[in-house]
Amino acid sequence: MTCWKSINVTKELGYNRLVILSTLLGLVTFLIMYVPFSIIYSGVTIKAPSIYIVLSSLILIPILHKLTHAIPIMFTDKEFHFRWIIKYKYIPFLKIQMKSNLSKRTSIITMLAPTLMITLPLMLALIGFPVYFPIIILCLALNIGISLRDWIALGYFAKAPRHSVIEKSKENYDILIKSP
């Protein structure tokens, strides 16, 4: 196998730029979603859930985001496992470690999974639970902000040759093609 392209989204954009773009995307998403829904639900009395529910939902969104990346992989015969790491002395992060390569198609589905499995149900929840729309929009905006890195990698995966495989190393995605 020959490496067609090696992708490190953080290195290409820079960590600070990626954080700023992700934050701006989340903020713009919140504003774009909040204004029309506040007009639509102007007659609805908003219920404020406890601060513990709000904080726990904001903590769970990134964890659910990472777990939904693993759901498409579960339907393949590929081996993987989860590993918790602690960054900045108190922030837990969930890592997925693959033991083999994924096809281009599976990699694309894996990158789209959080958008489809978290964002779409949250949009449906906006319709079903109008009294909680500000909190639901906040969770939706957080997930979309987190998804920016996935969408950038997805763009590279879509441009890869048809029968390529994607290997996830520590920080990089390596797009591999068969040697002639």
TIRO-2110 file (N, C-alpha, C; in Angstrom, 1 decimal):
// TIRO-2110
0.8, -1.2, 0.0, N, 1, A
0.0, 0.0, 0.0, CA, 1, A
0.9, 1.2, 0.0, C, 1, A
0.5, 2.2, -0.8, N, 2, A
1.2, 3.5, -0.9, CA, 2, A
0.3, 4.6, -0.3, C, 2, A
1.0, 5.5, 0.4, N, 3, A
0.2, 6.6, 1.0, CA, 3, A
-0.1, 7.6, 0.0, C, 3, A
-1.4, 7.9, -0.3, N, 4, A
-1.8, 8.8, -1.3, CA, 4, A
-1.8, 10.2, -0.7, C, 4, A
-2.3, 10.3, 0.6, N, 5, A
-2.3, 11.6, 1.2, CA, 5, A
-2.4, 11.4, 2.7, C, 5, A
-1.7, 12.2, 3.5, N, 6, A
-1.7, 12.1, 4.9, CA, 6, A
-2.4, 13.4, 5.4, C, 6, A
-3.4, 13.3, 6.2, N, 7, A
-4.3, 14.4, 6.7, CA, 7, A
-4.1, 14.6, 8.2, C, 7, A
-3.7, 15.8, 8.6, N, 8, A
-3.8, 16.2, 10.0, CA, 8, A
-4.5, 17.5, 10.0, C, 8, A
-5.8, 17.5, 10.3, N, 9, A
-6.6, 18.7, 10.2, CA, 9, A
-6.1, 19.8, 11.2, C, 9, A
-5.7, 19.4, 12.4, N, 10, A
-5.2, 20.3, 13.3, CA, 10, A
-3.9, 21.0, 12.8, C, 10, A
-3.0, 20.2, 12.2, N, 11, A
-1.8, 20.7, 11.7, CA, 11, A
-2.0, 21.6, 10.5, C, 11, A
-2.9, 21.3, 9.6, N, 12, A
-3.2, 22.0, 8.4, CA, 12, A
-3.8, 23.4, 8.7, C, 12, A
-4.8, 23.4, 9.6, N, 13, A
-5.4, 24.7, 10.0, CA, 13, A
-4.8, 25.4, 11.1, C, 13, A
-4.1, 24.7, 12.0, N, 14, A
-3.6, 25.2, 13.2, CA, 14, A
-4.6, 25.0, 14.3, C, 14, A
-4.2, 24.7, 15.5, N, 15, A
-5.1, 24.4, 16.6, CA, 15, A
-5.9, 25.6, 17.0, C, 15, A
-5.3, 26.7, 17.1, N, 16, A
-6.1, 27.9, 17.5, CA, 16, A
-7.1, 28.3, 16.5, C, 16, A
-6.8, 28.2, 15.2, N, 17, A
-7.7, 28.6, 14.1, CA, 17, A
-8.9, 27.6, 14.1, C, 17, A
-8.6, 26.3, 14.3, N, 18, A
-9.6, 25.3, 14.3, CA, 18, A
-10.6, 25.5, 15.5, C, 18, A
-10.0, 25.8, 16.7, N, 19, A
-10.9, 26.1, 17.8, CA, 19, A
-11.7, 27.4, 17.5, C, 19, A
-11.2, 28.4, 17.0, N, 20, A
-11.9, 29.6, 16.7, CA, 20, A
-13.0, 29.3, 15.6, C, 20, A
-12.7, 28.6, 14.6, N, 21, A
-13.7, 28.3, 13.5, CA, 21, A
-14.8, 27.4, 14.1, C, 21, A
-14.4, 26.5, 14.9, N, 22, A
-15.4, 25.6, 15.5, CA, 22, A
-16.3, 26.4, 16.4, C, 22, A
-15.8, 27.2, 17.2, N, 23, A
-16.6, 28.1, 18.1, CA, 23, A
-17.5, 29.0, 17.3, C, 23, A
-16.9, 29.6, 16.3, N, 24, A
-17.8, 30.5, 15.5, CA, 24, A
-18.9, 29.8, 14.8, C, 24, A
-18.6, 28.6, 14.3, N, 25, A
-19.6, 27.8, 13.6, CA, 25, A
-20.7, 27.4, 14.6, C, 25, A
-20.3, 27.0, 15.8, N, 26, A
-21.3, 26.7, 16.9, CA, 26, A
-22.2, 28.0, 17.2, C, 26, A
-21.5, 29.1, 17.4, N, 27, A
-22.2, 30.3, 17.7, CA, 27, A
-23.1, 30.8, 16.6, C, 27, A
-22.7, 30.8, 15.4, N, 28, A
-23.5, 31.1, 14.3, CA, 28, A
-24.7, 30.2, 14.1, C, 28, A
-24.5, 28.9, 14.3, N, 29, A
-25.6, 27.9, 14.3, CA, 29, A
-26.6, 28.2, 15.4, C, 29, A
-26.1, 28.5, 16.6, N, 30, A
-27.0, 28.9, 17.7, CA, 30, A
-27.9, 30.1, 17.3, C, 30, A
-27.2, 31.1, 16.8, N, 31, A
-28.0, 32.4, 16.4, CA, 31, A
-28.9, 32.1, 15.3, C, 31, A
-28.5, 31.4, 14.2, N, 32, A
-29.4, 31.2, 13.1, CA, 32, A
-30.6, 30.3, 13.5, C, 32, A
-30.4, 29.4, 14.4, N, 33, A
-31.5, 28.5, 14.8, CA, 33, A
-32.4, 29.2, 15.9, C, 33, A
-31.8, 30.0, 16.8, N, 34, A
-32.5, 30.5, 17.9, CA, 34, A
-33.5, 31.6, 17.4, C, 34, A
-33.1, 32.5, 16.5, N, 35, A
-34.0, 33.6, 16.1, CA, 35, A
-35.3, 33.1, 15.5, C, 35, A
-35.2, 32.2, 14.5, N, 36, A
-36.5, 31.7, 13.9, CA, 36, A
-37.4, 30.9, 14.9, C, 36, A
-36.7, 30.1, 15.7, N, 37, A
-37.5, 29.3, 16.6, CA, 37, A
-38.1, 30.1, 17.8, C, 37, A
-37.4, 31.2, 18.1, N, 38, A
-38.0, 32.1, 19.2, CA, 38, A
-39.2, 32.8, 18.6, C, 38, A
-39.2, 33.1, 17.3, N, 39, A
-40.3, 33.7, 16.6, CA, 39, A
-41.5, 32.7, 16.5, C, 39, A
-41.1, 31.5, 16.1, N, 40, A
-42.2, 30.5, 15.9, CA, 40, A
-42.8, 30.1, 17.2, C, 40, A
-42.0, 30.0, 18.3, N, 41, A
-42.5, 29.6, 19.6, CA, 41, A
-42.7, 30.8, 20.5, C, 41, A
-43.1, 31.9, 20.0, N, 42, A
-43.2, 33.1, 20.8, CA, 42, A
-44.3, 33.0, 21.8, C, 42, A
-45.3, 32.2, 21.6, N, 43, A
-46.4, 32.0, 22.5, CA, 43, A
-46.2, 30.9, 23.5, C, 43, A
-45.1, 30.2, 23.4, N, 44, A
-44.8, 29.1, 24.3, CA, 44, A
-44.0, 29.5, 25.5, C, 44, A
-44.5, 29.1, 26.7, N, 45, A
-43.7, 29.4, 27.9, CA, 45, A
-42.5, 28.4, 28.0, C, 45, A
-41.4, 29.0, 28.1, N, 46, A
-40.1, 28.2, 28.1, CA, 46, A
-39.9, 27.7, 29.6, C, 46, A
-39.7, 26.4, 29.7, N, 47, A
-39.3, 25.8, 31.0, CA, 47, A
-37.8, 25.7, 31.1, C, 47, A
-37.3, 26.2, 32.2, N, 48, A
-35.9, 26.2, 32.4, CA, 48, A
-35.6, 24.9, 33.2, C, 48, A
-34.8, 24.0, 32.6, N, 49, A
-34.4, 22.8, 33.4, CA, 49, A
-33.3, 23.2, 34.4, C, 49, A
-33.1, 22.3, 35.3, N, 50, A
-32.1, 22.6, 36.3, CA, 50, A
-30.7, 22.8, 35.7, C, 50, A
-29.9, 23.5, 36.3, N, 51, A
-28.5, 23.7, 35.8, CA, 51, A
-27.8, 22.4, 35.7, C, 51, A
-28.1, 21.4, 36.5, N, 52, A
-27.4, 20.1, 36.4, CA, 52, A
-27.8, 19.4, 35.2, C, 52, A
-29.0, 19.5, 34.7, N, 53, A
-29.4, 18.8, 33.5, CA, 53, A
-28.7, 19.5, 32.3, C, 53, A
-28.7, 20.8, 32.3, N, 54, A
-28.0, 21.6, 31.2, CA, 54, A
-26.5, 21.2, 31.2, C, 54, A
-25.9, 21.3, 32.3, N, 55, A
-24.4, 21.0, 32.3, CA, 55, A
-24.1, 19.5, 31.9, C, 55, A
-25.0, 18.6, 32.4, N, 56, A
-24.7, 17.2, 32.1, CA, 56, A
-25.0, 17.0, 30.6, C, 56, A
-26.0, 17.6, 30.0, N, 57, A
-26.2, 17.5, 28.6, CA, 57, A
-25.0, 18.1, 27.8, C, 57, A
-24.5, 19.2, 28.2, N, 58, A
-23.4, 19.8, 27.5, CA, 58, A
-22.1, 19.0, 27.6, C, 58, A
-22.0, 18.2, 28.7, N, 59, A
-20.8, 17.3, 28.9, CA, 59, A
-21.0, 16.0, 28.1, C, 59, A
-22.3, 15.6, 28.0, N, 60, A
-22.5, 14.3, 27.3, CA, 60, A
-22.5, 14.5, 25.8, C, 60, A
-22.8, 15.6, 25.2, N, 61, A
-22.8, 15.8, 23.8, CA, 61, A
-21.4, 15.4, 23.1, C, 61, A
-20.3, 15.9, 23.6, N, 62, A
-19.0, 15.4, 23.0, CA, 62, A
-18.7, 13.9, 23.2, C, 62, A
-19.2, 13.3, 24.3, N, 63, A
-19.0, 11.9, 24.5, CA, 63, A
-19.9, 11.1, 23.5, C, 63, A
-21.1, 11.6, 23.4, N, 64, A
-22.1, 10.9, 22.4, CA, 64, A
-21.5, 11.1, 21.0, C, 64, A
-21.0, 12.2, 20.7, N, 65, A
-20.4, 12.5, 19.4, CA, 65, A
-19.3, 11.5, 19.1, C, 65, A
-18.4, 11.2, 20.0, N, 66, A
-17.4, 10.3, 19.8, CA, 66, A
-17.9, 8.8, 19.7, C, 66, A
-18.9, 8.5, 20.5, N, 67, A
-19.5, 7.2, 20.5, CA, 67, A
-20.2, 6.9, 19.1, C, 67, A
-20.9, 7.9, 18.6, N, 68, A
-21.6, 7.7, 17.3, CA, 68, A
-20.6, 7.5, 16.2, C, 68, A
-19.3, 8.0, 16.3, N, 69, A
-18.3, 7.6, 15.3, CA, 69, A
-18.1, 6.1, 15.3, C, 69, A
-18.3, 5.4, 16.4, N, 70, A
-18.0, 4.0, 16.5, CA, 70, A
-19.2, 3.1, 16.0, C, 70, A
-20.4, 3.7, 15.9, N, 71, A
-21.5, 2.9, 15.6, CA, 71, A
-21.4, 2.2, 14.2, C, 71, A
-21.0, 3.0, 13.1, N, 72, A
-20.8, 2.3, 11.8, CA, 72, A
-19.7, 1.3, 11.8, C, 72, A
-18.7, 1.5, 12.7, N, 73, A
-17.6, 0.5, 12.7, CA, 73, A
-18.1, -0.8, 13.4, C, 73, A
-19.1, -0.7, 14.3, N, 74, A
-19.6, -1.9, 14.9, CA, 74, A
-20.2, -2.9, 13.9, C, 74, A
-20.7, -2.3, 12.8, N, 75, A
-21.4, -3.1, 11.8, CA, 75, A
-20.4, -3.8, 10.8, C, 75, A
-19.1, -3.5, 11.0, N, 76, A
-18.1, -4.1, 10.2, CA, 76, A
-17.4, -5.2, 11.0, C, 76, A
-16.5, -5.9, 10.5, N, 77, A
-15.8, -6.9, 11.3, CA, 77, A
-14.5, -6.4, 11.8, C, 77, A
-14.3, -5.1, 11.8, N, 78, A
-13.1, -4.4, 12.2, CA, 78, A
-13.0, -4.4, 13.8, C, 78, A
-11.8, -4.5, 14.3, N, 79, A
-11.6, -4.5, 15.7, CA, 79, A
-11.2, -3.1, 16.2, C, 79, A
-11.9, -2.7, 17.3, N, 80, A
-11.5, -1.4, 17.8, CA, 80, A
-11.8, -1.4, 19.3, C, 80, A
-11.3, -0.5, 20.0, N, 81, A
-11.6, -0.3, 21.5, CA, 81, A
-11.5, 1.1, 21.9, C, 81, A
-12.2, 1.4, 23.0, N, 82, A
-12.2, 2.8, 23.5, CA, 82, A
-11.2, 2.9, 24.6, C, 82, A
-10.7, 4.1, 24.7, N, 83, A
-9.7, 4.5, 25.7, CA, 83, A
-10.0, 5.9, 26.2, C, 83, A
-10.1, 6.0, 27.6, N, 84, A
-10.2, 7.3, 28.2, CA, 84, A
-8.9, 7.9, 28.5, C, 84, A
-8.7, 9.2, 28.1, N, 85, A
-7.5, 9.9, 28.5, CA, 85, A
-7.9, 11.2, 29.2, C, 85, A
-7.1, 11.7, 30.1, N, 86, A
-7.4, 12.9, 30.8, CA, 86, A
-6.5, 14.0, 30.3, C, 86, A
-7.1, 15.1, 29.8, N, 87, A
-6.3, 16.2, 29.3, CA, 87, A
-6.5, 17.4, 30.3, C, 87, A
-5.5, 18.2, 30.4, N, 88, A
-5.5, 19.4, 31.2, CA, 88, A
-5.9, 19.1, 32.7, C, 88, A
-5.5, 17.9, 33.1, N, 89, A
-5.6, 17.4, 34.5, CA, 89, A
-7.0, 17.0, 35.0, C, 89, A
-8.1, 17.4, 34.3, N, 90, A
-9.4, 17.1, 34.8, CA, 90, A
-10.4, 16.9, 33.7, C, 90, A
-10.1, 17.0, 32.4, N, 91, A
-11.1, 16.9, 31.3, CA, 91, A
-10.9, 15.5, 30.7, C, 91, A
-11.9, 14.7, 30.8, N, 92, A
-11.8, 13.3, 30.2, CA, 92, A
-12.2, 13.4, 28.7, C, 92, A
-11.4, 12.6, 27.9, N, 93, A
-11.6, 12.5, 26.5, CA, 93, A
-11.7, 11.0, 26.2, C, 93, A
-12.6, 10.7, 25.3, N, 94, A
-12.8, 9.3, 24.8, CA, 94, A
-12.1, 9.2, 23.5, C, 94, A
-11.2, 8.2, 23.3, N, 95, A
-10.5, 7.9, 22.1, CA, 95, A
-10.9, 6.6, 21.6, C, 95, A
-11.1, 6.5, 20.3, N, 96, A
-11.3, 5.2, 19.6, CA, 96, A
-10.1, 4.8, 18.9, C, 96, A
-9.6, 3.5, 19.2, N, 97, A
-8.4, 3.0, 18.6, CA, 97, A
-8.8, 1.9, 17.7, C, 97, A
-8.4, 2.0, 16.4, N, 98, A
-8.7, 1.0, 15.4, CA, 98, A
-7.5, 0.1, 15.3, C, 98, A
-7.8, -1.2, 15.0, N, 99, A
-6.7, -2.2, 14.9, CA, 99, A
-6.4, -2.4, 13.4, C, 99, A
-7.3, -1.9, 12.5, N, 100, A
-7.1, -2.1, 11.1, CA, 100, A
-7.6, -0.9, 10.3, C, 100, A
-7.5, -1.0, 9.0, N, 101, A
-7.9, 0.1, 8.1, CA, 101, A
-9.4, 0.0, 7.8, C, 101, A
-9.9, 1.2, 7.4, N, 102, A
-11.3, 1.2, 7.0, CA, 102, A
-11.4, 1.6, 5.5, C, 102, A
-12.4, 1.1, 4.9, N, 103, A
-12.6, 1.4, 3.5, CA, 103, A
-13.1, 2.9, 3.4, C, 103, A
-13.0, 3.4, 2.2, N, 104, A
-13.3, 4.8, 2.0, CA, 104, A
-14.8, 5.1, 2.4, C, 104, A
-15.7, 4.1, 1.9, N, 105, A
-17.1, 4.2, 2.2, CA, 105, A
-17.4, 4.2, 3.7, C, 105, A
-16.8, 3.3, 4.4, N, 106, A
-17.0, 3.2, 5.9, CA, 106, A
-16.5, 4.4, 6.6, C, 106, A
-15.4, 4.9, 6.1, N, 107, A
-14.8, 6.2, 6.7, CA, 107, A
-15.7, 7.4, 6.5, C, 107, A
-16.3, 7.5, 5.4, N, 108, A
-17.2, 8.6, 5.1, CA, 108, A
-18.5, 8.4, 6.0, C, 108, A
-19.0, 7.2, 6.1, N, 109, A
-20.2, 7.0, 7.0, CA, 109, A
-19.8, 7.3, 8.4, C, 109, A
-18.6, 6.9, 8.8, N, 110, A
-18.2, 7.1, 10.2, CA, 110, A
-18.1, 8.6, 10.5, C, 110, A
-17.6, 9.4, 9.5, N, 111, A
-17.5, 10.8, 9.7, CA, 111, A
-18.9, 11.5, 9.7, C, 111, A
-19.8, 11.0, 9.0, N, 112, A
-21.2, 11.6, 8.9, CA, 112, A
-22.1, 11.1, 10.1, C, 112, A
-21.7, 10.1, 10.8, N, 113, A
-22.6, 9.5, 11.8, CA, 113, A
-23.0, 10.5, 12.9, C, 113, A
-22.1, 11.2, 13.5, N, 114, A
-22.6, 12.2, 14.5, CA, 114, A
-23.6, 13.2, 14.0, C, 114, A
-23.3, 13.7, 12.8, N, 115, A
-24.3, 14.7, 12.2, CA, 115, A
-25.6, 14.0, 12.0, C, 115, A
-25.7, 12.8, 11.5, N, 116, A
-27.0, 12.2, 11.3, CA, 116, A
-27.6, 11.7, 12.5, C, 116, A
-26.8, 11.1, 13.5, N, 117, A
-27.4, 10.5, 14.6, CA, 117, A
-27.6, 11.4, 15.8, C, 117, A
-27.0, 12.5, 15.8, N, 118, A
-27.3, 13.5, 16.9, CA, 118, A
-28.0, 14.7, 16.5, C, 118, A
-27.6, 15.3, 15.4, N, 119, A
-28.2, 16.6, 14.9, CA, 119, A
-29.6, 16.4, 14.5, C, 119, A
-29.9, 15.4, 13.7, N, 120, A
-31.2, 15.2, 13.2, CA, 120, A
-32.2, 14.9, 14.3, C, 120, A
-31.9, 14.0, 15.3, N, 121, A
-32.8, 13.8, 16.4, CA, 121, A
-33.0, 15.1, 17.2, C, 121, A
-32.0, 15.9, 17.4, N, 122, A
-32.1, 17.2, 18.1, CA, 122, A
-33.1, 18.1, 17.3, C, 122, A
-33.0, 18.1, 16.0, N, 123, A
-33.9, 18.9, 15.2, CA, 123, A
-35.3, 18.5, 15.4, C, 123, A
-35.5, 17.1, 15.4, N, 124, A
-36.9, 16.6, 15.7, CA, 124, A
-37.3, 17.0, 17.1, C, 124, A
-36.4, 17.0, 18.0, N, 125, A
-36.8, 17.3, 19.4, CA, 125, A
-37.2, 18.8, 19.5, C, 125, A
-36.7, 19.6, 18.6, N, 126, A
-37.1, 21.0, 18.6, CA, 126, A
-38.6, 21.2, 18.2, C, 126, A
-39.0, 20.3, 17.4, N, 127, A
-40.5, 20.3, 17.0, CA, 127, A
-41.3, 19.6, 18.1, C, 127, A
-40.8, 18.6, 18.7, N, 128, A
-41.6, 17.8, 19.7, CA, 128, A
-41.6, 18.4, 21.1, C, 128, A
-40.6, 19.2, 21.4, N, 129, A
-40.5, 19.7, 22.8, CA, 129, A
-40.2, 21.2, 22.7, C, 129, A
-41.2, 22.0, 22.3, N, 130, A
-40.9, 23.5, 22.1, CA, 130, A
-40.6, 24.2, 23.4, C, 130, A
-41.0, 23.7, 24.6, N, 131, A
-40.7, 24.4, 25.8, CA, 131, A
-39.2, 24.3, 26.2, C, 131, A
-38.5, 23.4, 25.6, N, 132, A
-37.1, 23.3, 25.9, CA, 132, A
-36.2, 23.7, 24.7, C, 132, A
-36.7, 24.5, 23.7, N, 133, A
-36.0, 24.8, 22.5, CA, 133, A
-34.7, 25.5, 22.7, C, 133, A
-34.5, 26.4, 23.7, N, 134, A
-33.2, 27.0, 23.8, CA, 134, A
-32.1, 26.0, 24.2, C, 134, A
-32.4, 25.1, 25.1, N, 135, A
-31.4, 24.1, 25.5, CA, 135, A
-31.1, 23.1, 24.4, C, 135, A
-32.1, 22.7, 23.6, N, 136, A
-31.9, 21.8, 22.5, CA, 136, A
-31.1, 22.5, 21.4, C, 136, A
-31.3, 23.8, 21.2, N, 137, A
-30.5, 24.5, 20.2, CA, 137, A
-29.1, 24.6, 20.6, C, 137, A
-28.9, 24.8, 21.9, N, 138, A
-27.5, 24.9, 22.5, CA, 138, A
-26.8, 23.6, 22.3, C, 138, A
-27.4, 22.4, 22.5, N, 139, A
-26.8, 21.1, 22.3, CA, 139, A
-26.6, 20.9, 20.8, C, 139, A
-27.5, 21.3, 20.0, N, 140, A
-27.4, 21.2, 18.5, CA, 140, A
-26.2, 22.0, 18.0, C, 140, A
-26.1, 23.2, 18.5, N, 141, A
-25.0, 24.1, 18.1, CA, 141, A
-23.6, 23.5, 18.5, C, 141, A
-23.6, 23.0, 19.7, N, 142, A
-22.3, 22.4, 20.2, CA, 142, A
-21.9, 21.2, 19.4, C, 142, A
-22.9, 20.3, 19.0, N, 143, A
-22.5, 19.2, 18.2, CA, 143, A
-22.1, 19.6, 16.8, C, 143, A
-22.7, 20.6, 16.2, N, 144, A
-22.3, 21.1, 14.9, CA, 144, A
-20.9, 21.8, 15.0, C, 144, A
-20.6, 22.5, 16.1, N, 145, A
-19.3, 23.0, 16.2, CA, 145, A
-18.2, 22.0, 16.4, C, 145, A
-18.5, 20.9, 17.1, N, 146, A
-17.6, 19.8, 17.2, CA, 146, A
-17.4, 19.1, 15.9, C, 146, A
-18.4, 19.0, 15.1, N, 147, A
-18.4, 18.3, 13.8, CA, 147, A
-17.5, 19.0, 12.7, C, 147, A
-17.0, 20.2, 12.9, N, 148, A
-16.3, 20.9, 11.9, CA, 148, A
-15.0, 20.1, 11.5, C, 148, A
-14.3, 19.5, 12.5, N, 149, A
-13.1, 18.7, 12.1, CA, 149, A
-13.5, 17.5, 11.3, C, 149, A
-14.6, 16.9, 11.6, N, 150, A
-15.1, 15.7, 10.9, CA, 150, A
-15.4, 16.1, 9.4, C, 150, A
-16.0, 17.2, 9.2, N, 151, A
-16.4, 17.7, 7.9, CA, 151, A
-15.2, 18.0, 7.0, C, 151, A
-14.2, 18.6, 7.7, N, 152, A
-13.0, 18.9, 6.9, CA, 152, A
-12.3, 17.6, 6.5, C, 152, A
-12.2, 16.6, 7.4, N, 153, A
-11.6, 15.3, 7.0, CA, 153, A
-12.5, 14.6, 6.0, C, 153, A
-13.8, 14.7, 6.1, N, 154, A
-14.7, 14.1, 5.1, CA, 154, A
-14.5, 14.7, 3.7, C, 154, A
-14.2, 15.9, 3.6, N, 155, A
-13.9, 16.5, 2.3, CA, 155, A
-12.7, 15.8, 1.6, C, 155, A
-11.6, 15.5, 2.4, N, 156, A
-10.5, 14.8, 1.9, CA, 156, A
-10.8, 13.4, 1.5, C, 156, A
-11.7, 12.7, 2.4, N, 157, A
-12.0, 11.3, 2.1, CA, 157, A
-12.8, 11.3, 0.8, C, 157, A
-13.7, 12.2, 0.6, N, 158, A
-14.5, 12.2, -0.6, CA, 158, A
-13.7, 12.4, -1.9, C, 158, A
-12.6, 13.1, -1.8, N, 159, A
-11.7, 13.3, -3.0, CA, 159, A
-10.7, 12.1, -3.2, C, 159, A
-10.7, 11.2, -2.2, N, 160, A
-9.7, 10.1, -2.3, CA, 160, A
-10.1, 9.1, -3.5, C, 160, A
-9.2, 8.4, -4.0, N, 161, A
-9.5, 7.4, -5.1, CA, 161, A
-10.5, 6.4, -4.6, C, 161, A
-11.2, 5.8, -5.5, N, 162, A
-12.4, 5.0, -5.2, CA, 162, A
-12.1, 3.8, -4.3, C, 162, A
-11.0, 3.0, -4.6, N, 163, A
-10.8, 1.8, -3.8, CA, 163, A
-9.7, 2.0, -2.7, C, 163, A
-9.6, 3.2, -2.2, N, 164, A
-8.6, 3.5, -1.2, CA, 164, A
-9.1, 3.1, 0.2, C, 164, A
-8.1, 3.0, 1.1, N, 165, A
-8.5, 2.6, 2.5, CA, 165, A
-7.9, 3.8, 3.3, C, 165, A
-8.6, 4.0, 4.5, N, 166, A
-8.1, 5.1, 5.4, CA, 166, A
-7.7, 4.4, 6.7, C, 166, A
-6.5, 4.8, 7.1, N, 167, A
-5.9, 4.4, 8.3, CA, 167, A
-5.8, 5.5, 9.2, C, 167, A
-6.2, 5.3, 10.5, N, 168, A
-6.1, 6.4, 11.5, CA, 168, A
-4.9, 6.1, 12.4, C, 168, A
-3.9, 7.0, 12.3, N, 169, A
-2.8, 6.9, 13.2, CA, 169, A
-3.1, 7.8, 14.4, C, 169, A
-2.1, 8.1, 15.2, N, 170, A
-2.3, 8.9, 16.4, CA, 170, A
-3.0, 10.2, 16.1, C, 170, A
-2.4, 11.0, 15.2, N, 171, A
-3.0, 12.3, 14.9, CA, 171, A
-3.4, 12.5, 13.4, C, 171, A
-3.0, 11.5, 12.6, N, 172, A
-3.3, 11.7, 11.2, CA, 172, A
-4.3, 10.7, 10.7, C, 172, A
-4.9, 11.0, 9.5, N, 173, A
-5.6, 10.0, 8.7, CA, 173, A
-4.7, 9.8, 7.5, C, 173, A
-4.4, 8.6, 7.2, N, 174, A
-3.6, 8.3, 6.0, CA, 174, A
-4.5, 7.6, 5.0, C, 174, A
-4.5, 8.2, 3.8, N, 175, A
-5.3, 7.6, 2.7, CA, 175, A
-4.3, 6.7, 1.9, C, 175, A
-4.6, 5.4, 1.9, N, 176, A
-3.7, 4.5, 1.2, CA, 176, A
-4.3, 3.9, 0.0, C, 176, A
-3.5, 3.7, -1.0, N, 177, A
-4.0, 3.1, -2.3, CA, 177, A
-3.1, 1.9, -2.5, C, 177, A
-3.6, 0.9, -3.3, N, 178, A
-2.8, -0.3, -3.6, CA, 178, A
-1.7, 0.1, -4.6, C, 178, A
-0.5, -0.4, -4.3, N, 179, A
0.6, -0.2, -5.2, CA, 179, A
0.5, -0.9, -6.5, C, 179, A
0.9, -0.3, -7.6, N, 180, A
0.7, -1.0, -8.9, CA, 180, A
1.7, -2.2, -9.1, C, 180, A
END
